[in-house]
C-alpha cells in the first residue's frame, strides 16, 4: 500500500473522523486529504516530480504532516530537517540530498527559519523553489497559503494524477539523515513498502484501534514519530500533536483529549512522573506507552506504570536504517519480559545475535544485534557506508549489543561504541547505570569512560540525585560494592542537578564524554 493511499482510504470510508489535533485546530480525514491534494497539485504545477527531494524545515506543526503526505502522493522523497541544526549542518544536508524544493516556516519556537535562509547560500538543485509557511521574507519565495488557495486547472490536475499513478511501493518516500562516524550525517532511504510494512506490523501487534488517540511530542524530523503518524492513520485513529514536549501540558492533554497512547524515551516518562500534583490528573484513558532509545530501570518502569493510570509500558528496539522499530513487547507478553526485554522481532523482520566475525552465537550469549527485512535500502549516495553496515545477504549490523533467548525475546545491553575496556575487561555502561539508578536517592545516572594509566579506562559516573536528596561518593561506592563486581564500579563520581539532553530527550553522552575528558586533563 502507498502512503498516500492510507489517508485517501480514510477520506472515503470515515471522512468526518478526527485525524489530527493541534492546539485549537482539528482536522478530519477528509480535510487532511483535501489539503494534501491541493499541496500536491501545486507542487506538481511547480515542477516537482517523482524522485525529487522535498526538504521540510517546519517544526512540529500540521504542515509538516500535510507536506509529507503531499510529497508521498507524487512520488517525491520527503526530507525532514532537524529543527535545531545550525546553518552549516543545514547547508550540508540540503546540498548532499540534491533537494530542489525547500518548505520552511517563518517562525517555530524561538527560530525564524525564513530569515536565516537567505544567508545560507543553499545549494538547491534547479529549478530552485523555496516555499514559506507564514510571511515570506523575499520576493523570490512562494507563499504556502497562496499555494493552498490557488485554483487547480485541468492541466495541473492531470499532471498530478499522472505523477500519482507512477508511484510504486518500492519508490523512496523518506530521506532521513542520521549521524555518522565520520562526523558527517548519512542519508537513510525508506520506501513506501518499508514505512507501511513496519508501521502496519507494529500497530497490528499492539492492537491499535480506531478509537485510540495518540499523543505526539517527539520531533518529526526523526523517523520514529512517523511510525505513530502512519500507524495511527492506517487504523483510522487520531493524533494529538504538540510543538515540543512539556510534562504539564502532556498531562493536561491526556486528561482533556482522553489520550490512550504515548511515545517517548525513558526521560520523557521520568519528567511526567516527576510533575508536581500528578495525582490530580485523570489519566485512566491511557492504555499503552511505548519507550525505547535507552534502557528503562525495572523499578522505575513499574513506578511509571502505576503513576500514569495503570497503563502498560512496552519496550521496543529499532533504528533509522531499519525503517524504525525492529522489535517490540506486546500486551500479550508476560509482565516480567515486558520489564526486562525489548520484545521479539515484529512480523517481516529476521533477527540474530552475532560475534565479531558476524557469525551467529548460541542462545543467551551476548553479541551484536543484526536484523534483516526485504525493504532495507541502505544509505543515500554512500555505497561505502552501506557496505560497512549491510552485508551481501541483506543483514543490517546495528552496532548494539544484546542477547536472544530460546523464545525469541531480545535483552538489550547497550551500544558497542559505548563499551570500554578496563583492565582487559569489557565494561558496558548501561549495566552499571541500571544498578545505580535503583538507589533510592538517585534520579538518573550515566557512566562514561575516562583514561587511566593502570587500567586503560575506568568509569566516571554522572549522578542526578532525586529532589531534596543529598548523596556522597562514599555512599555510592559502598552501595556499588554490594551490587556490582569490583571491575564495574566507577572510580569517579560527578553530582549534577540535571544532565544535557539530545533533541529527543535522551541524555547526550557525547557532551558528557567531552566534559569528563576535560575534567581529567585539568
Secondary structure as the mmCIF struct_conf table of DSSP 4:
data_model
#
loop_
_struct_conf.conf_type_id
_struct_conf.id
_struct_conf.beg_label_comp_id
_struct_conf.beg_label_asym_id
_struct_conf.beg_label_seq_id
_struct_conf.end_label_comp_id
_struct_conf.end_label_asym_id
_struct_conf.end_label_seq_id
HELX_RH_AL_P HELX_RH_AL_P1 UNK A 3 UNK A 13
BEND BEND1 UNK A 14 UNK A 14
TURN_TY1_P TURN_TY1_P1 UNK A 15 UNK A 16
BEND BEND2 UNK A 17 UNK A 17
STRN STRN1 UNK A 18 UNK A 22
TURN_TY1_P TURN_TY1_P2 UNK A 23 UNK A 24
STRN STRN2 UNK A 25 UNK A 28
HELX_RH_AL_P HELX_RH_AL_P2 UNK A 29 UNK A 45
TURN_TY1_P TURN_TY1_P3 UNK A 46 UNK A 47
TURN_TY1_P TURN_TY1_P4 UNK A 50 UNK A 51
STRN STRN3 UNK A 53 UNK A 57
BEND BEND3 UNK A 60 UNK A 61
HELX_RH_AL_P HELX_RH_AL_P3 UNK A 62 UNK A 73
TURN_TY1_P TURN_TY1_P5 UNK A 74 UNK A 75
HELX_LH_PP_P HELX_LH_PP_P1 UNK A 76 UNK A 76
STRN STRN4 UNK A 77 UNK A 80
HELX_LH_PP_P HELX_LH_PP_P2 UNK A 81 UNK A 82
TURN_TY1_P TURN_TY1_P6 UNK A 83 UNK A 84
HELX_RH_AL_P HELX_RH_AL_P4 UNK A 87 UNK A 97
TURN_TY1_P TURN_TY1_P7 UNK A 98 UNK A 98
STRN STRN5 UNK A 101 UNK A 105
BEND BEND4 UNK A 106 UNK A 106
STRN STRN6 UNK A 108 UNK A 108
TURN_TY1_P TURN_TY1_P8 UNK A 109 UNK A 110
STRN STRN7 UNK A 111 UNK A 111
HELX_RH_AL_P HELX_RH_AL_P5 UNK A 113 UNK A 117
TURN_TY1_P TURN_TY1_P9 UNK A 118 UNK A 120
HELX_LH_PP_P HELX_LH_PP_P3 UNK A 124 UNK A 125
BEND BEND5 UNK A 126 UNK A 127
HELX_LH_PP_P HELX_LH_PP_P4 UNK A 128 UNK A 128
STRN STRN8 UNK A 129 UNK A 133
BEND BEND6 UNK A 134 UNK A 134
BEND BEND7 UNK A 137 UNK A 138
TURN_TY1_P TURN_TY1_P10 UNK A 139 UNK A 140
BEND BEND8 UNK A 141 UNK A 141
STRN STRN9 UNK A 142 UNK A 143
HELX_RH_AL_P HELX_RH_AL_P6 UNK A 144 UNK A 149
BEND BEND9 UNK A 150 UNK A 150
HELX_LH_PP_P HELX_LH_PP_P5 UNK A 151 UNK A 153
HELX_RH_AL_P HELX_RH_AL_P7 UNK A 154 UNK A 165
TURN_TY1_P TURN_TY1_P11 UNK A 166 UNK A 166
TURN_TY1_P TURN_TY1_P12 UNK A 169 UNK A 170
BEND BEND10 UNK A 171 UNK A 171
STRN STRN10 UNK A 172 UNK A 178
TURN_TY1_P TURN_TY1_P13 UNK A 181 UNK A 182
BEND BEND11 UNK A 183 UNK A 184
STRN STRN11 UNK A 186 UNK A 191
HELX_RH_AL_P HELX_RH_AL_P8 UNK A 192 UNK A 205
TURN_TY1_P TURN_TY1_P14 UNK A 206 UNK A 207
TURN_TY1_P TURN_TY1_P15 UNK A 210 UNK A 211
STRN STRN12 UNK A 213 UNK A 216
BEND BEND12 UNK A 218 UNK A 218
TURN_TY1_P TURN_TY1_P16 UNK A 220 UNK A 221
BEND BEND13 UNK A 222 UNK A 223
HELX_RH_AL_P HELX_RH_AL_P9 UNK A 224 UNK A 234
TURN_TY1_P TURN_TY1_P17 UNK A 235 UNK A 236
STRN STRN13 UNK A 238 UNK A 241
BEND BEND14 UNK A 243 UNK A 244
HELX_RH_AL_P HELX_RH_AL_P10 UNK A 247 UNK A 257
TURN_TY1_P TURN_TY1_P18 UNK A 258 UNK A 258
STRN STRN14 UNK A 261 UNK A 263
HELX_RH_AL_P HELX_RH_AL_P11 UNK A 266 UNK A 274
BEND BEND15 UNK A 275 UNK A 275
TURN_TY1_P TURN_TY1_P19 UNK A 276 UNK A 277
HELX_RH_3T_P HELX_RH_3T_P1 UNK A 278 UNK A 280
BEND BEND16 UNK A 281 UNK A 281
TURN_TY1_P TURN_TY1_P20 UNK A 284 UNK A 285
STRN STRN15 UNK A 288 UNK A 291
BEND BEND17 UNK A 293 UNK A 294
HELX_RH_AL_P HELX_RH_AL_P12 UNK A 298 UNK A 307
TURN_TY1_P TURN_TY1_P21 UNK A 308 UNK A 310
STRN STRN16 UNK A 312 UNK A 319
HELX_RH_3T_P HELX_RH_3T_P2 UNK A 320 UNK A 322
TURN_TY1_P TURN_TY1_P22 UNK A 323 UNK A 323
STRN STRN17 UNK A 324 UNK A 328
TURN_TY1_P TURN_TY1_P23 UNK A 331 UNK A 332
BEND BEND18 UNK A 333 UNK A 333
HELX_RH_AL_P HELX_RH_AL_P13 UNK A 335 UNK A 340
STRN STRN18 UNK A 344 UNK A 345
HELX_LH_PP_P HELX_LH_PP_P6 UNK A 346 UNK A 346
TURN_TY1_P TURN_TY1_P24 UNK A 347 UNK A 348
STRN STRN19 UNK A 350 UNK A 354
TURN_TY1_P TURN_TY1_P25 UNK A 356 UNK A 357
BEND BEND19 UNK A 358 UNK A 358
HELX_LH_PP_P HELX_LH_PP_P7 UNK A 359 UNK A 359
STRN STRN20 UNK A 360 UNK A 360
HELX_LH_PP_P HELX_LH_PP_P8 UNK A 361 UNK A 362
TURN_TY1_P TURN_TY1_P26 UNK A 363 UNK A 364
STRN STRN21 UNK A 367 UNK A 372
TURN_TY1_P TURN_TY1_P27 UNK A 374 UNK A 375
STRN STRN22 UNK A 379 UNK A 379
TURN_TY1_P TURN_TY1_P28 UNK A 380 UNK A 381
HELX_RH_AL_P HELX_RH_AL_P14 UNK A 383 UNK A 389
STRN STRN23 UNK A 390 UNK A 390
TURN_TY1_P TURN_TY1_P29 UNK A 392 UNK A 393
STRN STRN24 UNK A 396 UNK A 404
TURN_TY1_P TURN_TY1_P30 UNK A 406 UNK A 407
BEND BEND20 UNK A 408 UNK A 408
HELX_LH_PP_P HELX_LH_PP_P9 UNK A 409 UNK A 409
STRN STRN25 UNK A 410 UNK A 415
HELX_RH_3T_P HELX_RH_3T_P3 UNK A 416 UNK A 418
STRN STRN26 UNK A 420 UNK A 422
TURN_TY1_P TURN_TY1_P31 UNK A 423 UNK A 424
STRN STRN27 UNK A 425 UNK A 427
HELX_RH_AL_P HELX_RH_AL_P15 UNK A 429 UNK A 437
TURN_TY1_P TURN_TY1_P32 UNK A 438 UNK A 438
BEND BEND21 UNK A 439 UNK A 439
TURN_TY1_P TURN_TY1_P33 UNK A 440 UNK A 441
STRN STRN28 UNK A 442 UNK A 452
TURN_TY1_P TURN_TY1_P34 UNK A 453 UNK A 455
STRN STRN29 UNK A 456 UNK A 465
HELX_LH_PP_P HELX_LH_PP_P10 UNK A 466 UNK A 466
TURN_TY1_P TURN_TY1_P35 UNK A 467 UNK A 468
HELX_RH_AL_P HELX_RH_AL_P16 UNK A 473 UNK A 483
BEND BEND22 UNK A 484 UNK A 484
HELX_RH_3T_P HELX_RH_3T_P4 UNK A 486 UNK A 488
BEND BEND23 UNK A 489 UNK A 489
BEND BEND24 UNK A 491 UNK A 491
STRN STRN30 UNK A 492 UNK A 496
BEND BEND25 UNK A 497 UNK A 497
STRN STRN31 UNK A 501 UNK A 501
TURN_TY1_P TURN_TY1_P36 UNK A 503 UNK A 504
BEND BEND26 UNK A 505 UNK A 505
STRN STRN32 UNK A 507 UNK A 507
HELX_RH_AL_P HELX_RH_AL_P17 UNK A 509 UNK A 521
#
